[in-house]
Amino acid sequence: MNFNVESYTGEYIQKTNNHLYIAPSHELEDIVAHYTITFSNHDIEIPEGSVLNLIPDVSGCFVFKFFNQLSIKVWGPTTKVVTLPNDLNTFPCRFFVEFLPGGLHRVLGNAVNEMLDLKIELSDINLSLYQEIENSMKEFHTFDEIVEYIDRILCREIKKHRINETIYKWIQEVHLSTCEISMKEITENIHMSERQLNRYFHKYVGMSIKKFTKIVNMNRVIQEMSDKKLIDLTYDYEYFDQSHFNHVFKEICETTPSHYLKNMSDFYNELYKF
């Protein structure tokens, strides 16, 4: 297979010298945020020992590494910063399935709280699915074929697992809302206790609704930090005051807003999930 950015010829959301962001099919648009393909690019000099700090997200992903034997890792949603070597040029290619909140559960059927902050081989979760994908991948020669195949497999898998549609719609509502939705507002609408609601949130997204809302909001804040003053973001996102904003930012991102702004290139948050 030709491991370069030009080896994909289909439609895409965005393209750089070493990244492709590709939308899923219509059937998966509430489950998969996008597919990402990263290619090594030796024109980019990566200083030895450099790292990337991944901002927590509420979604999780599949990570395919094409190097000798195919590796497929399942990343659960993260509640803390993950620090990794900046190893863009280590592998010729990686393929990511970037899920939306609840997407991992829809595809795998597993309780997501059991995968929280973990990286697990797909073969340890669903051996038959891993083996099917591994065998099929040997027949492909282009990333167009891979994207079409993975999309088709995911569409098939989501039909195997039943969910509470009402809860899933509220997960989407919280994820997309620009203002905080309280536990009370949801429980009053669906006539369910807080305990029952949190049980569903732990099963579907891996965490409580309070933690889920904090991480979603902070990811949105981060995407606006280079364009807005911190004081404006404080009130846009309904934090009590600057001190409260700083406290929540440090709780989620493990650093201060000012330090983050000075060192943005050392951090990464997933643009198309939020």
C-alpha positions in Angstrom: 0.0 0.0 0.0 1.1 3.5 -0.8 1.4 5.3 2.6 1.1 8.9 1.6 -1.6 11.5 1.9 -2.3 11.4 -1.8 -3.3 7.7 -1.6 -6.8 8.6 -0.6 -8.9 10.0 -3.5 -12.4 10.3 -1.9 -14.1 13.2 -0.3 -12.7 14.6 3.0 -13.4 17.3 5.6 -9.8 18.6 5.7 -6.4 17.7 4.4 -2.9 18.7 5.4 0.5 17.4 4.4 0.2 14.5 6.8 -3.4 14.4 8.0 -6.8 13.5 6.4 -10.1 14.0 8.2 -12.9 12.0 6.5 -16.6 12.1 7.4 -18.4 8.8 8.1 -21.5 7.7 6.2 -24.9 9.2 7.1 -25.8 6.1 9.1 -22.9 6.7 11.4 -23.0 10.5 11.8 -24.3 10.3 15.4 -21.7 7.6 16.3 -18.5 8.5 14.5 -17.1 12.0 14.5 -14.8 11.3 11.6 -12.0 9.0 10.4 -8.5 10.4 10.6 -5.5 9.1 8.6 -2.0 10.3 9.7 1.0 9.8 7.5 4.7 10.2 8.4 6.2 13.3 6.9 10.0 13.5 7.2 9.9 17.1 5.9 8.6 17.9 9.4 11.4 18.0 12.0 10.3 16.6 15.3 12.8 17.4 18.1 14.1 14.3 19.9 12.2 13.7 23.1 9.3 16.0 22.2 5.9 15.0 23.6 2.2 15.7 23.0 -0.2 16.3 25.9 -3.7 15.0 24.8 -6.5 16.9 26.3 -9.2 14.7 28.0 -12.1 13.8 25.8 -15.4 12.0 26.4 -15.5 9.8 23.3 -12.7 7.3 22.7 -11.4 5.9 19.4 -10.0 2.9 17.5 -6.3 3.3 16.5 -5.0 1.2 13.6 -1.2 0.9 13.2 0.0 -0.4 9.8 3.4 -2.0 10.6 4.1 -5.7 10.1 1.1 -7.2 12.0 -1.9 -4.9 12.1 -2.5 -3.5 15.6 -6.0 -2.1 16.5 -6.1 -0.5 19.9 -9.3 0.7 21.6 -8.8 3.9 23.5 -11.5 4.5 26.1 -12.7 8.0 26.9 -10.1 10.0 28.9 -10.6 12.0 32.1 -7.0 13.1 32.5 -4.2 14.4 30.3 -2.4 11.7 28.4 1.3 12.4 27.6 2.7 10.6 24.6 5.9 10.8 22.5 5.5 12.9 19.4 6.1 10.0 17.1 4.5 11.1 13.9 7.3 9.6 11.8 7.6 6.3 13.7 4.9 4.6 11.7 4.2 5.0 8.0 0.5 5.4 8.7 -2.2 5.4 11.4 -5.9 5.2 10.9 -8.3 6.5 13.6 -12.0 6.0 14.1 -12.8 9.0 16.3 -16.1 8.3 18.1 -18.7 10.7 19.4 -19.9 10.2 23.0 -21.6 6.8 23.3 -20.2 5.6 20.0 -17.8 3.0 21.6 -20.8 1.4 23.4 -22.9 1.4 20.2 -20.2 -0.5 18.3 -18.8 -2.8 21.0 -21.7 -3.2 23.4 -19.3 -3.0 26.4 -19.9 -0.8 29.4 -17.6 2.1 28.6 -16.7 2.8 32.3 -14.7 -0.4 32.1 -12.6 1.1 29.4 -12.2 4.6 30.9 -8.6 6.0 30.6 -7.4 2.6 29.2 -5.9 1.5 25.9 -6.9 -2.1 25.1 -6.2 -4.3 22.1 -9.4 -4.9 20.1 -8.4 -8.6 20.0 -8.8 -8.7 23.8 -12.3 -7.2 23.6 -13.7 -8.8 20.5 -11.4 -11.4 18.9 -13.7 -12.4 16.1 -14.1 -8.7 15.0 -10.3 -8.1 15.1 -9.6 -11.3 13.1 -12.2 -10.4 10.5 -10.8 -6.9 10.0 -7.2 -8.2 10.0 -7.9 -10.8 7.3 -9.9 -8.3 5.2 -7.2 -5.6 5.4 -4.7 -7.9 3.6 -6.8 -7.6 0.4 -6.9 -3.8 0.3 -4.6 -1.6 -1.7 -6.0 1.9 -1.2 -7.4 3.9 1.7 -10.6 4.4 -0.2 -11.2 0.7 0.2 -10.3 0.8 3.9 -12.6 3.7 4.7 -15.5 2.1 2.8 -14.9 -1.2 4.6 -14.6 0.1 8.1 -17.7 2.2 7.6 -19.6 -0.9 6.5 -18.3 -3.0 9.4 -19.3 -0.3 12.0 -22.8 0.0 10.4 -23.2 -3.7 10.9 -21.9 -3.8 14.5 -24.2 -1.0 15.8 -27.3 -3.1 14.8 -26.2 -5.8 17.3 -26.6 -3.7 20.4 -29.8 -2.2 21.9 -29.7 1.1 23.7 -32.1 3.4 25.6 -32.8 5.9 22.8 -34.0 8.6 25.3 -30.8 8.5 27.2 -28.7 8.5 24.1 -30.6 11.6 22.8 -29.8 13.4 26.1 -26.1 12.4 25.8 -26.1 14.1 22.4 -28.0 17.1 23.8 -25.4 17.6 26.5 -22.6 17.2 24.0 -24.0 19.7 21.6 -25.3 22.3 24.0 -23.5 25.6 24.4 -24.7 25.9 28.0 -24.6 23.5 30.9 -27.5 21.1 31.2 -28.2 20.1 34.8 -28.8 16.7 36.1 -32.1 18.0 37.4 -33.3 19.2 34.0 -32.7 15.7 32.5 -34.3 13.7 35.3 -37.4 15.9 35.3 -37.8 15.4 31.6 -37.4 11.7 31.5 -38.8 10.9 35.0 -35.7 9.0 36.1 -33.7 9.2 39.4 -30.2 10.8 39.4 -28.8 7.4 40.3 -30.5 5.7 37.3 -29.3 8.4 35.0 -25.7 8.3 36.1 -25.8 4.5 35.7 -26.7 5.0 32.1 -24.0 7.7 31.6 -21.4 5.4 33.1 -22.4 2.6 30.8 -22.7 4.6 27.6 -20.0 7.3 28.0 -17.9 6.0 30.9 -18.5 8.7 33.5 -21.0 10.7 35.5 -23.0 13.5 33.8 -21.2 16.1 35.9 -17.7 14.9 34.7 -19.0 14.5 31.1 -20.3 18.1 31.0 -17.1 19.5 32.5 -14.9 17.9 29.9 -17.2 18.8 27.0 -17.3 22.4 28.0 -13.5 22.6 28.5 -12.8 21.2 25.1 -15.0 23.9 23.6 -13.3 26.6 25.7 -9.9 25.5 24.5 -10.9 25.8 20.8 -11.8 29.5 21.5 -8.9 30.4 23.7 -6.7 31.8 20.9 -9.5 34.1 19.7 -11.1 35.3 23.0 -10.0 36.8 26.3 -10.2 34.5 29.3 -12.5 36.7 31.1 -15.0 36.6 28.2 -14.8 32.8 28.1 -15.4 32.7 31.8 -18.8 34.4 31.4 -19.6 32.8 28.0 -19.5 29.4 29.6 -21.2 30.5 32.8 -18.3 30.0 35.3 -18.8 31.9 38.5 -15.7 34.0 38.1 -12.1 33.9 36.8 -11.0 31.9 39.9 -13.7 29.2 39.2 -12.7 29.1 35.6 -9.0 28.6 36.4 -9.8 25.9 38.9 -11.9 23.8 36.5 -9.3 24.4 33.7 -6.6 23.0 35.9 -8.7 20.1 37.1 -9.3 19.0 33.5 -6.1 20.1 31.7 -3.6 19.8 34.6 -2.2 23.2 33.9 -3.2 26.8 34.1 -4.9 28.7 31.2 -2.0 31.0 30.9 0.5 28.2 30.7 -1.6 26.5 28.1 -1.7 29.6 25.9 2.1 30.0 26.1 2.6 26.3 25.2 -0.3 25.4 22.9 1.9 23.5 20.5 2.6 21.0 23.3 -1.1 20.1 23.6 -3.6 18.5 21.3 -7.3 18.4 21.5 -9.5 16.7 18.9 -11.0 19.6 16.8 -13.8 17.7 15.0 -15.3 16.0 18.0 -16.4 19.2 19.6 
